[in-house]
Amino acid sequence: MEILTIGERLMIYRKRAGLTKKELAERAGISVSTVTKYENDISNPDHEILSRMAIVLNVSVNKLILGFNDPSKDMPKESLIKE
């Protein structure tokens, strides 16, 4: 079983929500480059930003952090990587 990072889960949930990085950034009140850093695991969101992104993505903070109900199971690997 592959363990996904917070960045990977964030990207998966963003794609499942049908949002671009720009849309997520605008709705969460952060920059696109910040979303990119999170998704690439260059940095991690603080609790406040994580909470805002969870609300935008309609998932719990626990799902983003801990990965309950692995979101990748519903999507082919190729679709997880492409923008």
C-alpha positions as CSV (number, residue, x, y, z in Angstrom):
1,M,0.0,0.0,0.0
2,E,1.5,3.3,-1.1
3,I,1.4,6.1,1.4
4,L,0.5,9.4,-0.2
5,T,1.9,12.7,1.0
6,I,-0.3,15.7,2.0
7,G,0.7,17.3,-1.3
8,E,-0.4,14.3,-3.3
9,R,-3.7,14.1,-1.5
10,L,-4.2,17.8,-2.0
11,M,-3.7,17.5,-5.7
12,I,-6.0,14.5,-5.9
13,Y,-8.8,16.2,-4.0
14,R,-8.4,19.3,-6.1
15,K,-8.7,17.4,-9.3
16,R,-11.7,15.4,-8.0
17,A,-13.3,18.8,-7.2
18,G,-12.7,19.8,-10.8
19,L,-10.6,22.8,-9.8
20,T,-7.4,24.2,-11.3
21,K,-4.6,25.4,-9.1
22,K,-5.7,28.9,-9.8
23,E,-9.3,28.3,-8.7
24,L,-8.2,26.6,-5.5
25,A,-5.7,29.4,-4.8
26,E,-8.4,32.1,-5.3
27,R,-11.0,30.4,-3.2
28,A,-8.5,29.6,-0.4
29,G,-7.0,33.1,-0.5
30,I,-3.5,32.0,-1.4
31,S,-1.2,32.3,-4.5
32,V,-1.0,29.7,-7.3
33,S,2.7,29.3,-6.5
34,T,1.8,28.4,-2.9
35,V,-0.6,25.7,-4.1
36,T,2.2,24.4,-6.4
37,K,4.6,24.3,-3.4
38,Y,2.1,22.3,-1.3
39,E,1.3,19.9,-4.1
40,N,5.0,19.3,-4.8
41,D,5.7,18.8,-1.1
42,I,8.2,21.7,-1.1
43,S,6.3,23.2,1.9
44,N,3.3,22.4,4.0
45,P,0.2,24.5,4.7
46,D,-0.3,25.8,8.2
47,H,-3.5,24.8,10.0
48,E,-5.5,27.9,8.9
49,I,-4.7,27.4,5.2
50,L,-5.2,23.7,5.4
51,S,-8.7,24.3,6.9
52,R,-9.6,26.8,4.1
53,M,-8.5,24.4,1.4
54,A,-10.4,21.5,3.0
55,I,-13.6,23.7,3.0
56,V,-13.0,24.6,-0.7
57,L,-12.4,20.9,-1.6
58,N,-15.3,19.7,0.6
59,V,-13.2,17.3,2.5
60,S,-12.1,17.1,6.2
61,V,-8.7,18.3,7.3
62,N,-8.1,14.7,8.6
63,K,-8.5,13.4,5.1
64,L,-5.9,15.8,3.8
65,I,-3.5,15.1,6.6
66,L,-4.0,11.4,7.4
67,G,-5.5,10.1,4.1
68,F,-8.6,8.4,5.3
69,N,-10.5,6.9,2.4
70,D,-7.6,7.0,-0.1
71,P,-8.8,9.3,-2.9
72,S,-6.5,7.8,-5.5
73,K,-8.4,4.5,-5.5
74,D,-11.1,6.0,-7.7
75,M,-8.7,7.5,-10.3
76,P,-6.2,6.0,-12.7
77,K,-2.5,6.9,-11.8
78,E,-2.1,8.8,-15.1
79,S,-4.9,11.2,-14.4
80,L,-3.4,12.0,-11.0
81,I,-0.2,13.3,-12.5
82,K,-1.5,15.4,-15.4
83,E,-2.6,19.0,-14.8
